[in-house]
């Protein structure tokens, strides 16, 4: 899927994941970045 430049929103359901620190990765053509995400239940 191709989107125009700008701000985009994504909904995430963390229910099936363990609470605590998790990693996620953003990938586009020519760009990849890994970030930390804290899930609390």
Buried (B, 14 or more C-beta within 10 A) or exposed (E): EEEEEEEEEEEEEEEEEEEEEEEEEEEEEEEEEEEEEEEEE
